[in-house]
Amino acid sequence: MLRFARTMMTAAISMALLAGGAPSFAAGAPRPTAGSSAQVEPASGRKWQTDAPLRKYMAEIRAAVAAKHREIQDGTLTRADYQAIGTLVETRVARIVAECRLAPAADAGLHIIVAELTAGADTMLERTEARPAKGATRVVQAINEYGRQFNHPGWKPLS
């Protein structure tokens, strides 16, 4: 039943992204789409503020990917490992969607990162294509973009 619920949550997030936006964390926020050319970024030299749920779940995503980063880079990660990481990303994104509350501008910036994390997890879970390494790369890029745009004390990019 839990697997079904996760699948339905991912489907709902994906449908929202395909329909022109991501699930809203803050009412009235702009809705950029995955892969859109619109960039929502903080003012030069600044970063968006975060809240405790966002920091918690992004740190968990980063830790899971960091633990297998060498294997991801070397192309030696197993299918089971890709699926485990994809599932973790999917569940943590669902928690971010449910619990995170940001200012509208920060929320709009987070939509793009959530879209990339979701797309990467879907690829790692082989829902969109059978190249899970491509999904892992997408998740790594989203993790690094999050650190570039959001004020998360102690955050370090993945190289």
C-alpha positions as CSV (number, residue, x, y, z in Angstrom):
1,M,0.0,0.0,0.0
2,L,2.9,2.4,0.8
3,R,4.4,1.7,-2.6
4,F,1.1,2.5,-4.3
5,A,0.8,5.8,-2.3
6,R,4.3,6.8,-3.3
7,T,3.6,6.0,-6.9
8,M,0.4,8.0,-6.8
9,M,2.3,11.0,-5.2
10,T,5.0,10.9,-7.9
11,A,2.3,10.6,-10.5
12,A,0.5,13.7,-9.1
13,I,3.7,15.7,-8.9
14,S,4.6,14.7,-12.5
15,M,1.1,15.5,-13.8
16,A,1.3,18.9,-12.1
17,L,4.7,19.5,-13.7
18,L,3.5,18.5,-17.1
19,A,0.4,20.7,-16.7
20,G,2.6,23.7,-16.3
21,G,3.7,23.9,-12.8
22,A,4.8,22.1,-9.6
23,P,2.8,21.6,-6.5
24,S,2.6,24.9,-4.7
25,F,4.3,25.2,-1.4
26,A,3.2,28.8,-1.0
27,A,0.0,30.3,-2.3
28,G,0.2,32.6,-5.3
29,A,3.8,31.6,-6.3
30,P,4.7,31.6,-10.0
31,R,4.8,28.2,-11.5
32,P,7.8,27.6,-13.7
33,T,7.9,24.3,-15.5
34,A,10.6,21.6,-15.7
35,G,12.9,22.5,-18.5
36,S,11.4,26.0,-19.0
37,S,13.7,28.8,-20.0
38,A,12.4,31.0,-17.2
39,Q,14.9,31.3,-14.4
40,V,13.8,32.0,-10.9
41,E,16.8,33.0,-8.9
42,P,17.6,35.1,-5.9
43,A,19.1,38.5,-6.3
44,S,22.8,38.5,-7.1
45,G,24.9,37.5,-4.1
46,R,21.9,36.4,-2.1
47,K,20.2,33.0,-1.5
48,W,16.6,32.1,-0.8
49,Q,15.7,31.3,2.8
50,T,14.8,27.7,3.8
51,D,12.7,26.2,6.5
52,A,13.4,23.2,8.7
53,P,11.5,20.6,6.6
54,L,13.3,21.6,3.4
55,R,16.7,21.5,5.0
56,K,15.9,18.1,6.6
57,Y,14.7,16.4,3.5
58,M,17.3,17.9,1.2
59,A,20.0,16.9,3.6
60,E,18.7,13.3,3.5
61,I,18.6,13.3,-0.3
62,R,22.1,14.7,-0.5
63,A,23.4,12.1,2.1
64,A,22.0,9.2,0.1
65,V,23.4,10.4,-3.2
66,A,26.8,11.3,-1.6
67,A,27.1,7.8,-0.1
68,K,27.0,6.3,-3.7
69,H,28.5,9.3,-5.6
70,R,31.7,7.5,-6.5
71,E,29.8,4.6,-7.9
72,I,27.5,6.9,-9.8
73,Q,30.6,8.7,-11.3
74,D,32.3,5.4,-12.1
75,G,29.2,3.9,-13.7
76,T,29.3,0.9,-11.3
77,L,26.1,1.5,-9.3
78,T,23.8,-1.4,-9.3
79,R,20.2,-1.3,-10.6
80,A,19.0,-2.0,-7.0
81,D,21.1,0.9,-5.7
82,Y,19.6,3.2,-8.4
83,Q,16.1,2.1,-7.3
84,A,16.8,2.6,-3.6
85,I,18.1,6.1,-4.2
86,G,15.3,6.9,-6.6
87,T,12.7,5.8,-4.0
88,L,14.4,7.8,-1.3
89,V,14.4,10.9,-3.5
90,E,10.8,10.3,-4.4
91,T,9.7,10.0,-0.7
92,R,11.7,13.0,0.5
93,V,10.3,15.2,-2.3
94,A,6.8,14.1,-1.3
95,R,7.6,15.3,2.3
96,I,9.0,18.6,1.0
97,V,5.8,19.1,-1.0
98,A,3.7,18.3,2.1
99,E,5.6,20.2,4.8
100,C,7.7,23.0,3.3
101,R,6.5,26.6,3.6
102,L,8.5,29.2,1.8
103,A,8.0,32.8,0.7
104,P,6.5,32.9,-2.8
105,A,9.7,33.9,-4.6
106,A,11.7,31.1,-2.9
107,D,8.9,28.7,-3.5
108,A,9.0,29.5,-7.2
109,G,12.7,28.8,-7.3
110,L,12.2,25.5,-5.4
111,H,9.7,24.3,-8.0
112,I,12.4,24.0,-10.6
113,I,14.6,22.0,-8.3
114,V,11.7,19.7,-7.2
115,A,10.9,19.1,-10.9
116,E,14.5,18.0,-11.6
117,L,14.6,15.8,-8.5
118,T,11.3,14.2,-9.5
119,A,12.4,13.6,-13.1
120,G,15.7,12.2,-11.9
121,A,14.0,9.8,-9.5
122,D,11.6,8.7,-12.2
123,T,14.6,7.9,-14.5
124,M,16.4,6.1,-11.7
125,L,13.3,4.0,-11.2
126,E,13.2,3.4,-15.0
127,R,9.7,4.9,-15.4
128,T,10.7,7.3,-18.1
129,E,13.7,5.5,-19.7
130,A,16.0,2.6,-19.0
131,R,19.1,4.7,-18.2
132,P,19.1,5.2,-14.4
133,A,22.6,6.7,-14.5
134,K,21.1,9.7,-16.4
135,G,18.6,10.1,-13.6
136,A,21.3,10.1,-11.0
137,T,23.2,12.8,-12.8
138,R,20.1,14.9,-12.9
139,V,19.6,14.5,-9.2
140,V,23.2,15.4,-8.5
141,Q,22.8,18.6,-10.6
142,A,19.5,19.5,-8.7
143,I,21.3,19.0,-5.4
144,N,24.1,21.3,-6.5
145,E,21.6,23.9,-7.8
146,Y,19.7,23.8,-4.5
147,G,23.0,24.6,-2.7
148,R,23.7,27.5,-5.1
149,Q,20.3,29.1,-4.7
150,F,19.2,28.3,-1.1
151,N,20.6,29.3,2.3
152,H,21.3,25.9,3.8
153,P,24.0,26.2,6.5
154,G,26.9,23.8,6.0
155,W,25.6,22.7,2.5
156,K,28.4,21.4,0.2
157,P,28.0,20.6,-3.5
158,L,28.7,17.2,-4.8
159,S,31.6,17.3,-7.2
